[in-house]
Amino acid sequence: MRGDIDRLNRLATEFSNELQMLGTDVEGIKRNLQALTDRLSRVENTIARMPRISGAVNIGARGSNVHGDLAGLHANGTAPVPGVVDRDGRFLNPSGSLLERVNTFYDIDLGITANISDVATARLLLNAGNYMKGYLGNRISQVNPLIDGGAEGTSTTPNFTVEDVTPYYLYIETPVKIGGVGTQWTVGKFGHQFTPYTLKMVDVDSYFYNDKTDLGDYPITGARVNFRALGLNFSAYAGVHQNDYAQLTSTAGFLIPGLYSPDLNRFMPQGGSNPLIGLGSTLIEQSAGVRATYVSKKWEIGGTYLRGAGSSSDVAGVADTFRDLQVYGVDFRLHPLKWFGVAGNITQSQWNGQFNEDQQFHIYGIGENDRRAWDLRVEVPIGRAMLTGQYKRIGDGFDAPGYWGRYGNWINPRGIETFGGKLEVPIGKRLVLDAEGAVGNYNLYHRFGAPGSDFTYIRAGLRYPLTSSNSVDLGWEYVGYDANAPGGVDRVERYYNAGLTHQFSPRLSLRLLYQLMNVSSGGALDLPGFRYEANIVAAQVQARF
């Protein structure tokens, strides 16, 4: 409309003589056009101040059954069986029928953005439904084995009646100039992450996709500033973590492969009065961090520092025990040649507090290298394919609220050293192969003389678009621990996946997933419940607006 008015103004000026000869009031036409322009400006300003609404709706259903040597471990096929869990560590339906218990959820995210001044913007993400509390058990950053949100240790049947409305994000952002430096400030409850080894929220749901929980941003209540100085990009924040659904975690509830320890420790710091189970702070209540990055055409480098603090109600008989965590690391990516690149992360962590955990690390044989994470990669593009070689060593004393990967149902592995690689290659015009593998050794408690295990990991996936609206995904994952001494972990996990995606429109899709899961354990995990086969079926409809 504004373009049409401008063209009319130009035409009225260009043909003013002709219009006057025709007896037309040119000045009157110009006044009317100016009035129309002013009216349009008022309408545009009103629309600009109006809140903009967007959102997503996810509706899902899931069923599962189990077959295996579970005799005597449950009653009437309804009670959860310890150790019989899915890839995410949630209890599986012990019944042999897929349809005996089908769980459904709905999840609605409503985003509202409003300009409250010429420079300040308010943003709200309002979540409603039974996904966060019903399916995830009100823990989006930590695995809850009960999928009905009930109390731990109960065997109630999930009914997914646990619903809630939560202001997931609520913040104001505005540019502020300080000392000649332009900064962008964010105040309120916002999402933030640094690197996988310093600050990134764990994805605890392998079966359904959800933007807010899958992207890795931790909800933080506080303030954040982004600015550029000396050629570097800086991002710093400080805030508290007092919401009950996204507490900081490094273990997501897991301690060793195949074992789930609910709420034993949000962080499992190696120290305190008993380093084996990591007595200490059960909640990092506040944290602050800063990250600086420099990016050029052939290389980039970043440095991160994070500090968190919290207190537990009772540790070794001492009430309100204070604990302090520091994490600092360097990450880099070099591209000296078009066909060769090097990347890596080197990160260190350290606990301190009233018990002087730093000294106890040395008492229990935990050295500096045990508190360090190494992740080094060599990247070689070959035509349209990308080949990556990787070395990874995660010390068993390393601890950070990040998400550096998983092997089967073991999230954020530690006490592990592996060599491996990844391959992503298009095959023909439509088929894409994605593969990954690693071999090495696992020994979480080597300093106590505990036996270790040889480790093997293989994952492969094929993606094939049948049509412009339909695609098929096939996947296989193998995780093997081979005890090299009596009492070590001896376990094999196999996952076979088949998925179908149908795109009704760019904003409406349907996903179907079938997974066959086979688990067999021996050695230290030689328990009847740790040998089973499970079938898992999941369906999800996602709509965006």
Residue, then its C-alpha position, 0 to 999 in steps of 0.5 A: m500500500r505504501g508503495d502504491i501511494d508513493r507511485l501516485n504521488r510521483l505520477a501526480t507531480e509528473f503530470s501536474n500540468e496535464l491535470q491542471m489543463l483538465g481542471t483537476d485540483v492537483e493540490g487537493i489530490k496531493r493533500n488527500l494522498q498525504a492524509l492517506t500516507d499519514r493514516l497508513s503510518r499510524v496503522e503500521n505503527t499500531i501493528a508494529r506494537m501489537p504482540r506477534i504470536s507463534g507456536a507449536v503443537n505436539i501430540g504423541a502416543r507410545g506403547s511398549n512391551v518386554h520379553g525376557d527372564l523377568a520371573g519373580l521381579h514383578a507382579n501380574g506384569t504391571a509393576p516396573v522392573p528395576g533395570v528394564v528401561d528404554r534407551d532413555g532409562r525410563f521404565l518399560n511396560p513389563s507386559g507382553s502386550l503393546l496395547e495393554r498400556v498406551n500412553t498419550f501426551y499433548d504439548i503446546d508452546l505459545g510464543i508471544t513477542a511484543n515491542i514495548s518501546d522502539v528498542a526493547t522487546a518482551r518475549l514469552l514462551l508459554n507451555a501447556g500440556n502433560y508432556m513435561k510433567g506427565y511423560l518427562g516427570n517434570r524433569i526435562s534435564q534429568v531422566n525420570p524412570l517413571i513415565d507417569g510422574g508418580a512418586e519414586g518406588t510406586s507402581t501406579t499405572p500411568n494415566f497422564t492426567v498431570e497437566d500444567v501451564t508453565p511460563y517456560y521463558l519470560y524475558i526482555e531484551t534491549p540494546v544498551k551502549i556502555g562506554g562506546v561499546g554496543t551491548q545486547w542485554t537480556v533480563g528475565k527467564f531465558g534459554h542459554q548454552f555454551t559448549p557441550y563440555t561446559l553448559k548444554m542441557v541433556d536431551v533425555d527423550s530419544y523418541f519424541y522431538n520438541d524444540k525447547t527441550d532438544l536444542g540444549d538451552y538451559p532455562i536460567t532466571g537472571a541476566r545476560v549480555n552479548f557484546r563485541a570488543l577487541g575483535l572478540n565476541f563475548s557472551a556472559y550471564a549470571g542467574v539462578h536455577q530454582n525452577d523444578y523442571a530444569q535443574l542443572t545436571s551432568t549425569a541425567g541420573f545415570l552413574i554407570p552403564g545400565l544402572y539408573s540411580p534416581d536423584l542420587n546426585r544431580f552432579m555426582p561430584q567425585g569427592g565429599s565423604n564418599p566419592l563412589i556415590g558422590l555425596g554433595s550438593t543435590l542442586i546447583e542453585q546459581s551459576a555465572g559464566v562467560r564465553a569469548t570467541y574469535v572467528s576468521k576465515k580459516w580458524e576459530i577459537g573459543g574460551t569458556y569459564l563457568r562457576g556454579a554454587g549450591s548447598s545440600s540439606d545434609v552431608a555427613g551430618v553437616a547441615d546446609t553444606f556449601r559446594d562450588l563448581q568451576v569449569y573452564g575450557v578451550d575449543f578450536r577449529l582450524h581449516p588450513l586446507k580445503w580438504f583438511g580440518v582440525a577441531g577439539n575441546i579441552t575442558q577442566s572441572q574442579w569442586n570446592g566447598q566446606f569439605n575441601e573437595d580439591q584435597q579429597f580428590h588427591i586423597y582418593g587418587i583423582g588427579e588433574n587429568d581425571r578431572r579433564a575432558w579431551d575431545l579431538r577431531v580431524e575432519v576430511p571432506i571427500g567429495r560430498a562426504m565428510l569423514t571425521g576421526q576422533y579421540k575422546r578421553i573423559g576423566d572419571g572425575f570430570d563434572a560439568p552441566g553439559y551434554w557431550g554425548r551418549y552410548g546407548n542409554w549411558i548419557n555423558p560417559r566418564g571414565i572412558e577413552t576411545f578412538g573412533g570416527k564418523l562418516e556422512v556420505p550421500i549415496g546417489k541423489r536421495l540416499v544418505l548414510d550416517a555412520e559412527g564407531a568407537v573402540g576403547n576402554y571403560n573403567l570408572y573407578h580405576r583408582f580403586g582397582a576396580p576391573g575395567s571393560d573393553f568398549t565398542y560402539i557402532r551406529a549407522g543410519l540410512r535416510y531415504p526420501l520416498t517422495s517430496s512428502n515422505s521419507v524413511d529412516l533406518g538405524w542400528e546402534y550397538v553398545g558393547y562392554d566386555a569385562n577384562a576381569p571378573g567383576g567388570v561390566d559385561r553388557v551388550e545393547r542393540y537398537y534397531n530403528a525404523g521410522l517414517t515421516h510424512q509432511f502434510s505441509p511445511r508446518l504439519s508433519l507425522r512421525l512414526l517410529y518402531q524400535l526393537m531393543n535387545v539387552s544382555s548383561g553379565g559380570a557385575l550386571d548378571l541380573p535376570g532383569f538385565r536380559y530382555e527384549a523390548n518393542i517400542v512404538a511411538a507416533q507424533v504429530q507436530a504442527r507449527f503456526 
